[in-house]
Amino acid sequence: MRKMLIVLVALTGLAGAKIVTDSQKIFSLNAPEGWKFHNGAPAGWKNEKNTGALMMTTVPVQDKSLDDWAKNAARQNPKTTISQEKLDGQPARRLEFTTDEGYTNVLWLTRKGKNGAMVSLVYTRECPDDMPAIRKSIASSFHWNTK
């Protein structure tokens, strides 16, 4: 029974995670279990202790390549690493850095047609949540709602 439960959790991402959609209904993904919607600027989800936050937005992309978009975004912090990934079958870039204050910032960028998707996950060293599992769930659950 325990093996079956582990398999079910692995197949569905995080147990109890809920599917959330960006404000323009262009893409969706799993928000972490227990994280609450925060209707601030920008809107997103955060954990109870405010040590983790998830934001997602649709960005109109023109002729800029995914690599140029990632390089421009990486200018925010000289410690940023850029990795190649795929989100819902589309090429994506994952940008990551940790600030001197201990905030880990993970930013996924991807595009499909004229729609760009930006997903940002920020968390502190004190975040009690299973961040490796949350990161994996975000990347594996990402889904374009458009054709």
C-alpha positions in Angstrom: 0.0 0.0 0.0 2.8 2.4 0.9 4.5 1.8 -2.5 1.3 2.6 -4.3 0.9 5.9 -2.4 4.4 6.9 -3.2 3.8 6.1 -6.9 0.5 8.1 -6.9 2.3 11.1 -5.4 5.1 10.8 -7.9 2.7 10.6 -10.8 0.5 13.5 -9.8 3.2 15.9 -8.6 2.7 17.2 -5.1 -0.1 15.6 -3.1 -2.8 18.2 -2.6 -1.3 20.7 -5.1 -3.9 22.7 -6.9 -4.0 23.7 -10.6 -3.7 27.5 -11.0 -3.9 29.6 -14.2 -2.4 32.9 -15.1 -4.7 35.9 -15.3 -5.0 35.7 -19.1 -5.7 32.0 -18.9 -2.8 31.2 -21.3 -1.0 28.6 -19.1 -1.5 26.7 -15.9 0.6 24.7 -13.3 0.4 23.2 -9.9 0.6 25.7 -7.0 2.1 24.2 -3.8 -0.2 22.6 -1.3 -1.2 25.0 1.5 0.0 28.1 -0.3 -2.7 30.8 -0.5 -3.5 33.2 -3.3 -2.3 36.7 -2.6 -4.0 39.4 -4.6 -1.3 42.0 -4.4 1.0 43.5 -7.0 1.9 41.1 -8.5 -0.7 38.5 -7.7 0.6 35.1 -6.7 0.7 32.5 -4.1 2.6 32.4 -0.8 3.1 30.0 2.1 1.8 30.6 5.6 5.1 31.8 7.0 5.7 34.1 4.0 9.1 32.4 3.3 8.0 31.2 -0.2 6.2 32.8 -3.0 5.1 31.9 -6.5 4.2 34.4 -9.2 3.1 33.7 -12.8 2.4 36.1 -15.7 1.9 36.1 -19.4 4.2 38.3 -21.3 3.7 39.4 -25.0 6.8 38.4 -26.9 7.6 39.9 -30.3 10.7 39.0 -32.2 13.0 38.6 -29.2 14.5 35.1 -28.9 14.1 33.0 -25.8 17.9 33.3 -25.2 17.8 37.1 -25.5 14.9 37.3 -23.1 16.8 35.1 -20.6 20.0 37.1 -21.0 18.1 40.4 -20.4 16.4 38.9 -17.3 19.7 37.6 -16.0 21.1 41.1 -15.8 19.3 41.5 -12.5 22.0 39.6 -10.7 25.5 38.7 -11.8 25.3 35.4 -10.0 22.4 34.2 -12.3 22.8 30.8 -14.0 20.8 30.0 -17.1 19.8 26.4 -17.8 17.8 24.9 -20.7 14.6 23.0 -20.0 11.3 22.1 -21.6 8.0 23.1 -20.3 5.0 21.4 -21.9 7.2 20.4 -24.8 8.4 23.9 -25.5 12.0 25.2 -25.1 12.4 27.0 -21.8 15.1 28.7 -19.8 15.5 28.4 -16.0 17.3 31.3 -14.4 18.5 30.9 -10.8 20.4 32.8 -8.2 20.6 33.3 -4.5 20.9 36.7 -3.0 23.4 37.6 -0.2 20.3 37.8 2.1 19.5 34.1 1.4 16.6 34.4 -1.0 16.7 31.8 -3.8 15.1 33.0 -7.0 14.1 30.7 -9.7 12.6 32.1 -12.9 11.2 30.0 -15.8 10.8 31.6 -19.2 9.1 30.0 -22.1 7.1 31.0 -25.2 4.6 29.6 -27.6 3.7 31.7 -30.6 3.2 35.3 -29.4 2.7 34.3 -25.8 5.5 34.3 -23.3 5.1 32.7 -19.9 7.1 33.8 -16.8 7.0 31.8 -13.6 8.9 33.0 -10.6 9.6 31.1 -7.4 11.3 32.9 -4.5 12.1 31.3 -1.1 14.3 31.8 1.9 16.6 29.4 3.7 14.0 29.2 6.5 11.2 28.0 4.1 9.8 24.8 5.7 8.4 23.5 2.4 9.9 20.7 0.3 11.4 23.1 -2.3 13.0 20.4 -4.6 9.6 18.7 -4.8 7.8 22.1 -5.4 10.3 23.1 -8.1 9.9 19.7 -9.9 6.1 19.9 -9.6 6.0 23.4 -11.2 8.2 22.4 -14.1 6.4 19.1 -14.7 2.8 20.4 -14.3 3.3 23.5 -16.6 0.7 23.4 -19.4 -0.2 25.7 -22.2 -4.0 26.3 -22.4 -3.7 27.6 -25.9 -3.2 25.6 -29.1 
